Structures are given as structure tokens and as C-alpha cells.
Amino acid sequence: MKDTLPRETANNYLNRDLSWVEFNWRVLEEAQDPNTPLLERVKFLSIVSSNLDEFMSVRVAGVKDQLKAGHTKKDFTSYTPAGLFKRIMKRSSKMVAEQYKTYREILRQLTKEGIIFTSYEDLNTTQRHAMDVYYHDIVFPVLTPMAVDQSRPFPLVHTQALYLAVVLMKDGDDPDDEPYFAILQVPSNLSRYITVPGRTNSKKQEFILMEELIEQHIHTMFSGYTPISVSAFRLTRNADLTLNEEGAEDLLEEIEKELHRRRWGAPVRLEVQKGIHPYALEQLKEEFEITDNIFEIDGPLDLSFFMKLAGSLQGHDHLRYKPIRPVYPQEFMDTEDLFTTLRHREVLVYHPYESFDAVTDFICQAAYDPHVLAIKMTLYRVSGNSPLIQGLARAAESGKQVTVVVELKARFDEERNIAWARKLEKSGCHVVYGLVGLKTHAKITLVVRQEPDGLRRYVHVGTGNYNDNTAKLYTDVGFFTSNKVIGEDASALFNEVTGYSAPHNWKAFGVAPTDLMDKLFDKIRREARNAAEGKPARIVAKFNSLSNQQMVDELYAASQAGVKIDLIVRGVCCLKPGVPGLSENITVRSIVDRFLEHSRIFYFENAGDTEIYIASADWMTRNLTRRVELMCPVFDKDIKNSLINILDLYLKDNVKARSLQPNGLYEHVRSDGEPPLRSQFEAMRISSWKTTVRES
């Protein structure tokens, strides 16, 4: 389990990267929770690996770059790059050891349920024959052994791909001679786990891992040589793109080149199978020039394959959460014309409890509506077969003015976004790649429609991406409106992103990087003044991360003025809550549960005249200063109350909520005799109640 000793608390801030490590610990705790259905625990175990991969390839890569450049200056949390790297390695190593301890326990539980990962030696004769045939017919033809010697240099090793390091002796050579060395990649286009034919009269499902099957047949790859050792290894490279946007004539082509160069990114982490042959390890360390970030893994490398397994197993629904069936928003249920509804009222949609189909229908109806003149939309991450893309393409083909701001720099989705950008351009859409030096992270759609009383703007603003797949897995809110002020701001925002418009004097929006941070500071300071004057003052804010030092300082100052501040922060938090004289009026809680908490909702008491906002932005430096972000107010009283109810659910959660302590560790929130309340499950219950009312 995690250590419980206070960590370094040299100043008033927690370190961003160490805070992220603690977040991944919370994900691991979900994999360890016996109250979580077994195959859901398998998924959480997979997510720990995926999270750690991204952390190493981006954040740790950045720290290593600082070390290589000789940086010794402390950051605002009092860490030098060297000290931070040492601490990250210590905590990450403990996490990985705990992860594989959890893996072994989960395997035992899976075995009890008849889901068995077996070894080749434990197969019976019939099963071995079936695996031999599978290897020779399917696996062997796609394997490529790559020798490493004086005439054949070390081949390119792809980031986060699984390889086998093979140490060999030539038949007839002296055993004291230097061995031969080769590597081969475990095919990534074949399933990592292979279904083994069942035993007679057995209902158990057996699987064998691809790398073990290859190891058992490794002699088929090296005739004339005797394999001495076969060990898995995996390399993580620096995945951060380094773009010269100013000098790039075509950003799309520049990103394609950079994606190609990413294959040769500097090595950051080396994972090796426990017990790897010393000669093989020395060859890998020498080739990758890596000595200080090597993980020796007691189990299969890269547990992310568990995600696919958990989703594909048949006949084990009792080991999963019951499927959620998102309800269609009640406000749209009795009409086929969403615009008619939105002319008279605003609509809030709470995903995944309410269906993302409402967003798709909004875009598709606009695409086919002959009265719609223009559609403008931002796209950051979209799904593999997005119906929104089809709708936008159809709208352009029918002669509508369609403008799509595609963010090509959305990390790890660059290739997909390039493909969508080209498809949209071919259909006649105007595709814009955003502003130089900034990622366009705002989530907004504007529809301009000709109506009997003139042009009317319809707007959708969301906290999450326009992605129908993640909308089933992430909690987000979306807001539909035809409010005139919001519509005018929406038009101005698109003009600023796509043209040469000067920064707008926003009537409703807060927009980064121009004024969002200042607006948030003004609202926090207003709460502090109200508290000092004895007026009602409170802040409740839900977002994914808080790492901007100025923002933390503003919250500290408000706390000292008497403002009650409740922060619901899923991941990184650099603020220390509950410190006497500094932050005793601040609480920070994190909720990790079935769905990924992703919504951004901000509440300001404002002396009784409550203000509520939804936003695309976390309170991080990158969001507030280096991205195009959007914060949108909600004016409708009923929708304000709905958002307050959502925040209240999170603040009452005493099942999955964890409270941040001043030392950077998290503790489960105690119920103190209150009945258990699990915010996500309660949200689902409320959604079901809505459905019952609609049908009655």
C-alpha cells in the first residue's frame, strides 16, 4: 500500500508532477477495491499503465530534458529537476510494485471465475497442438528477428511497443565466448492474449500471452543457434512535439513531419522483464543510453491490454457494472425541431447520464435545415467514426458556410485530427488550424439560422470534447442556448480565432488567453471583499487540475479573508488545503469512480446574487495562458439550480470521495454516520427517475 509518512512540505505548494503520481495511486486503489466489480478492477489496472505511459513520455521527459540542459533552479514548489526526478522515480517505482501485486491478486480472482491466464507448460497435449498450429500459421509469418552485430546496427525500437531481447550461442561455440544478441517485436496487430481451446467438459476460459507463445517457439527463428535467454522489454520515448509554428508554411505538414520524428524521440524509460539476462540488459542500456529510469517488472509488461480483455469477455456480465442507458434530454423529447425548443428555453445536458445524441442531433439538424446559413465549430478530439464529421460534411456539400477549427496539436490524437481535417476540406468545409502558439481547447458550436424575425444564433457550449465515445465514459455538461448576448460573443470568438479581429470586449464569455484568468481573479477577489464586509461569500469549483501559482495564491488570499472554498479536483492540485493561517477555509476533494470526472463548473456566491459558469479550462498555467479556452455563464435560474445540485452531489459523496491533506496525501472521506452517497450512482438514479416521469 501507499506510504503514510508526510512528504516534503518545504513551502506552501504541492508539486504538480508528484500530485499527478498521487492521482494515479487513486486509480490503482480502484483496482484494489473489492467492492468494485472484478472486470472493472481489471480496467482500472489497465488505466494505471496507460496513465503512467503518458506521464513518462511527456512530464518525465520534460524533467529529463531539464537535467540534460543542466538546469538546477528550483520551481515554485522548491524542487530542482534532479530532486524532482529522484522523488518521481521513488514514488513511481513503489506504485509499479503495488500495481503488479494487485495484478497477481486480480489474476487469482479471475481464476476463481474461470478466466485463466495459463502457461504453455500447463496446457494439455490437445491445447499445445492448437497453440503450435496458431503460432506456425498466424504468428510466425509476421515475426522479424533482428540481429545486432558489427554489420547490423541496432534497429529502431518503437516507443511503447513490446519486444523480446534474445541472447544466443552459436552451435559449436565455446560457452565462454561472447554471446549473440537479437531482438524481435511482438506483433502489435495481433491480439496480445490468445484464446486457448477449452479442456474437455470445462467451461473455463483459458488464455496465453503472445510473448510466452513466441518464447516457447523462439528456436524456430534462429536455426543454428541455441537461445540462452528470452526477456521482454519496452521503451518509452519523449513524445512531446516540438513545433516551429512561426516558420511552418503548412502546419498540417509540419505536424506530420514531427509525428514521424517522434519515433526517434529520446529514450525516457526502459521496462524489462524481471530476471533479464545481464548481457541483454547491458546491450539495451548501452543502445538507449539510459541508466536512471529502468523498471524491472515482475509480470507481463504493459497491462493496458487488460482493457480490451475486460470489454470482450462473454458471459461475465455479473463481473461488470450494469450498462448505463443515457436518457434523451426531456426538453427535446417531444419535438423533432430542436430549434423550436431553443427559441423559448435553454437546455442543460449532463453526460453520460443524458445522451450525447442531443448534440449529434443539433449538428445534423442544422446540416439538413434549409434555413441554416452557417455552422461554426471547434474540434479537439473526435471519435473514430464521428457522426458529427458526417453532418458537417453534408452541410458543406449542401452549400452552407461551414467553418471548423481543428486542433491538430491535441496530443496523441494528431494523426486522427489530420485525417478529419482533410476529409472536411474535401467536402467543402473551411478548416482552420487555430492560432500560432496556442491550442484551441474551447468546446463550442454556433449555428446561424434565418428566421421570420431575422437571423438567430444558436449555441452549444460544452466542458468536454465533441466525441460520442468519450461522452459515454466522461462526466461532462453541455449547454444549449439562443441567448443573444452569448450568440454575439460566440460569433466574435470564431472571428478572433479564424481572422484578424482584435480581442473582443466580451459581454458574457471569459476567454483565454486574453482575459479568462483576470476574470477569475476578479471574481475570487470580489468574494474576498464580500467576506470581509460580512456578506455571503463562497466559491465552489470543479475542474481536473489546479497548478497555476497565481491562482493558488488568490485562493489562499480569499481563504484568509474568510471565504469558504470547496474545490473538487480530479487530478493535479498544487494547493495545500487546511493549513492554519493560510488555507483553513479551503477543502479539496477528488472523486475517482466508474466515469472519468471531466466537467468544469464554477460557482461564486456573489453576496447572494449567485453566478454559475461552465468552462473548457482547468486552472492550470497552460489552460489560462497558452490555450484558447472558454468560460460561459448560465443565466437561467433552473439551469443554475441544476448545476448547483450537481456540485452538491460531489460535495456529499462519502463513498468515492477522497480528501486532500496538507502533506499531499489523500484520505477517504468519512461518512460520520450519514447514509452512503456515491455521487455518480446518485446521478444515474436521478436520470432514471427522469425517464420514469417522462414515460408515465
C-alpha angles and dihedrals in degrees: 000000000000119000115256099204117115112258128219109310100174095148144005097287139072118223116256097223095044088048089054090053088055089052090056088050087058090053089051090051088059088056088052097047109109089202090064114088110262099244089047088055087053089055093050090051088054092049090055089060095045091048092050091049092057093043092053095044094049116018100030089041088058092051090050090051088055091050091050090051091052098245113168101164117121120241122229090275090059097252125132115210090253094050092045093049091051092050093046091052093049095050095040092050090053090048094052091048089051091045092057092044086055090046091057091049091049090050089055091051092047090051090055087055092051095257104124134182103202137184126240091246091058094055120103122237095268093049093047091052091052091050091047090054092047091051096049096042102037113014106034096057092059098044119103118192111208116200121207117211142118094295097039115052123210108288123234111279112209119227116264093357118132118246138175120227110211125197113197143182122210113240108262096017123130110264089230093060118105108271127238122250133210139160134206131188120240102235110260093195093063125070113274089218122049124207112237117212110258125258119250113286092358127127093193120119114224129195136183125199118246094234092055092050090051092047091054089055099035091119089069089067098053113042112186092026133086116224110229098179139005118192133168121236137175132194127208116203133195104277100183112119117230106205129183095206094169091059097038112105090190115027092194092057092043092055091047089054092047092050088054090050090050087076088069096045116143114275112258107169135016120201117193134180114259111263095026113173110266091231091054092048091050091051091052095045091049095047096046095036090226126139107144106055106048120138118198104206124209096205140017114336116242110018092196088103086074090077093066092043093053091052098045103047112112126215098023104097090133087068093057138065112267109265114265116229107203112219121229111248109271092224091064099038099091099046138063090201112071091183091062089057094045093051088067106030146013122245130211119200121196113203138239090012090055120044126266085213086089089066093045091049090050091055096040094047089051089050093056100033109106090208094060111099103178143013123196123183144165119226121194104155123001131179126261095260102021116186087204091066090052091050094049091048091050091050092052093046089054091056102262120140103252121182120182124186103207117192104217092181097064097133115253091359095074096107094048092049091050089055092050092046091055092046092051092048091052090054092054102262120143103240118199123187098208131244126328111264095008134093114221102228100157115117110216142134126194123196119190113202133184109229134173092264094045138275117340128192122218117194137193117193121183141181092218139050125279090255120131092198099052089042085072092053105033129065109234139149127224127194128205120196145154092200107150097222093049090046092053091049090048091055091048092050093054091045090053094049097044102033144025099278116148117241108291127236093240115217096190112358131080108211130192136249093020107049114341096100092047091049091051090048090050092052093047090049091048089055089050091052091048091051091049089052093049095251123136108282128174140142126202115178130175121192141128103257143008115197108132109114095210090052091051090050092051090052090048090052092049091049091052089051089057103262114150105227125189116185123191104197120173099194136355119029122172093180120099110218127205098024110149112247092009114051109352090132094054127089125185123196132177126202121201113176144128094315127044108252105232110147122114114211125165125196125190119183093209095191091301098317093101121210122201126188136180119205148178092222133092118205094260128123092244092053095045099042111018105038139062100245133169134215115187127191123227114220102174111100096217093050090047088055091049091054091046088052090052091052090046091055090057092047091052095047108122099165107057101013119108124193122223115234125209090254092060097255125118129229128195112256110251119231094218091206095312118131112263115271121187107190099210093047091046089052089053091050092052090048090053090050089055090054092052092051093050094051096046 
